[in-house]
Amino acid sequence: MIRRILLAATFLWVTMALPLAFSTARAQSERVEVAGGLGYMFGGVADETLKEEGVETLQEALSLDAAVNYGILANVRLKPKMQLELLWDQQPTQLDAYDRATGQPIKTVDVRVDYFHAGLLYSWSQTSRQPFIGGTIGVTRMDPGEGFGSETYVSAGPVFGYRTYLSRYFGIRFHTRLLVTYIPSGELFADSSGEGFTHHKQTFMTVMQVGLGIILGW
């Protein structure tokens, strides 16, 4: 946890120092941008309920702890106001299974959550300051290791944010992304014996991400 806090503090310091080094803002890069990103993700509950005779009964549930994430973004300009966005985000966190009725945890295990997405961004400004909106689709992979099987499911979500270019080749980006992952019914994170978390019905796991990044363009 201390290491993650130090990484976040270093990234924020570099982000604040860049405007001093590149005080003259010009138009954005011509074609391709790559950004290293750091953010924070929260949410990530796969609720489990059973309904019998119209009465809702809380059952076991899975939850991802809120944690820092990091990743890489690549943007390719398709039109003056449209970009293709490719992203990889990774969130090292913990996977909790707990009884919703009692609130007691059943098990906790470290898990690595990876998001691999592609989509489109649209910005209505062509100045050095650009708000943008868009959406991406791809997969979410959750790998707890430690004898548990990994899970990979389809996910998608909207994104909106703001970027400012400090020069033709450098910029800063801020964004908020909503990631919705489809969780089917069945056995999740099975161990070597084939037993895992029994998910009785299809649900959607929602994660909110706030992030910032340094843009390198050419």
N, C-alpha and C positions, 0 to 999 in steps of 0.2 A: 504494500500500500504506500509506504514512504517513497519507494522508487517511482511509482506512478505519479505521485504528487510532485516530485522533483522534475520528472520529465515534462509534466504539464506546465510547471513554473518556468522552465527553460524555454519551452516553445512560446509561451506568452511574452517573455522578455525579448526574444528574437523578433517576434511579430511587432512589438512596440518600437524596437530599434530600427527596423527597416525604413520607415518613413524618413528618418534622419539621414539615412545613407542615400536615399533616392527621393529627393524632395520635389523634382520636376516630373509631374505626371503627363504621360503622352497617351496616344491611342493604344488599344490593346494589341497583342501580338497578331501576326498575320494569319497563322493557320492552326498551330498545335500548342496546347498547354498541358503541363503536368503539374500536379499539386500534391505535396505531402500534407496530410491532414491529421489533426488531433481533436478528439471530441469527448463527449460524455453521453452514454446511453442509459435510459431507464425505462422501466416497464418490463415486458417479457413474461407475462403470466399466461399459462395455458390452463384456463379454468376447466374444471371438471364437475358437471352436475348431472344428476339423474332425476327424471320426473316420473313419479308413480301416482296415478289417479289425480293428476293436476297439482300435486304437492312437490315443490322443488326441494331436493335433498342434496346438501353439499357433500362432495366426495373428496378424494385426494386431488391435489393439483401440483403442477410444476411451475417453478418460478426462476427467472434469471436475476441475479443481484445486479443493481445499478453499478456501472464501472466505467472507467476511461477506455476509449477505443482509439485506434490509430489505423491509418490506411493510405492508399494512393488513389488519386483521381487523374484521369486523362480525358481531355476534351479536344475534339476535332471540329473545326468550323465547317458546317455544311452549307450555310447561307449566311448573309450578313448578320441576321438576328437569331440564327439557329445553330446549336452545337450538338454533336453526339457526345454523350458522357459514358465513360467506362469507369467502374469503381471496384475496389477491393477494400473492405473494412474488416478489421479483426478486433474482437472484444474478449480479452481474457477475464473471466468472471467465475461465478459459482452457480451450480445448478442445485436448487433446493426442491425436495419433494416433501410435502407436508399435508397434514389432515386439515381440510378446510373447516370441519365442524369443531375441532378442538384448538386449531391454530398451532399444533405441535409439529415441529419438523420431524420427518421420517429419516431422511438422509441428506447429506450435503457433499458434493463432489466438485472439484475444479473442472471447468469446461471452457473450451475455446470455440467461440462463435465467429464464423466467417460469412461475410456477405459478398457475393459476386453478382454485380448488376450491370445492366446497360440500359440507356434511355436517351431522352432528348431534353435539352434546356432551351428556353426561349428568353431573350432579353430584348426589351423594346427600346433600349438606349444603346447608342454606339459611341458614347463619350467614355472618358476614363472611369466613370462611376456608373456601375451597371447593376440594378436590381434584376433578379431572374426568377423564373418559375420552371417547373418541369416534372418529370416522372421517370422512374426506372423500374425494370423488372429483371428477375434473375432467380437465384437460389440462396437459401440460408443453410449452412452446414454447422451442426453442433456436435462437437467431438469431446466427450468427457474423458476418454482414455481410461486408465485405471481399471481395465477389465470390462468396461461398458461399451456397447456398440454405438457408433455415430449415427446421426440422422440428417438427411438432406431433403429439404422441401422447397417448393416454389414460394417466392415472396415478391412483393412489389410495394410501391409507395410513392407519394408525391414529395417534392422538395421545393423549397423556396429560400432565397437568400440574397446576398449583396456582395459584389466584388468591386474593388477599386484598384486601378493600375498605377503604380508608382513610377514606372517607366514602360518602354515598349516590351521589356522582357521580364518584368517583375510585378507582382501584384499580391493582394491579400483577399481572401475569400471567407465569408461567414455564411453559414447555412443551417437550416433546420430540416430534418428529414424524418418522415413517418414510415416505418418499415412494418409491413403486415405479412406475417408468415402463415401459410395454411398448414394446420396440424391435423392429419387424418386420424381416424379411430384405429385402434390396434395396440400392439405392444411396442413401447418406446424404450430406447436405451437398454436393450436386453443384455444380460451378462452372458458368461460362457455357458450357463445352463439353459439359456433361452428365456429366462424370466426377467421382466423389467417393469416399467410403469404401464399399467393397463389404462389406455385412454378410450373411454366407451363411446365417444361421439366426436364428430368433426368439429373443430373450433379454429379460431384465428388468434395468433399471438401477435400483439402489437408492441412495438418498441419505438420510443421517441429518441432521436439523436440531435444534439446541438454540436456544431463543430466549426473549426476554422482551419485555414490552410494557407501556405505560401505558394504562390503561382509562379512557375517558370515557363515562359513562352518563347516561341521562335516562329 
